[in-house]
């Protein structure tokens, strides 16, 4: 049988990873409309970059990297539209400061998320692993866990909410300790 066309191949891969991408973008962007626009940008960029995708690696991880880059591009674009700098030294200094701040922010968030993940137990922990590590859909995860598909989606949604609240609390506490 012939290999599927790139569009069909991408469609299959994207359908599997889209929920993770959408969740990731919603966690970064408060506005659902902007998150949806970014998701479309990610899909387009991923489709165009598909020839560079190494099929021996997880597609979801690869496309989440593209999502992170699209988010950064959007942030930079918004920043550019708000201020015009002409001194090249100022531009370089601001870019370096922004990269350092962004790297620090990502590291703080990752650390908080790691701590929050450590306290998760049972099915909540399992459903996250099935969805984000193995890249399974909630329906397939439901079968693995012996749950109904609706229950699995609700569990995944609630677990993400618990994690989001936990991370926000830890970041706020860290800010209060340093402030």
Helices and strands as residue ranges (DSSP letters): H 6-28, H 32-49, G 50-52, H 59-82, H 88-119, H 122-128, I 129-133, H 138-145, H 149-178
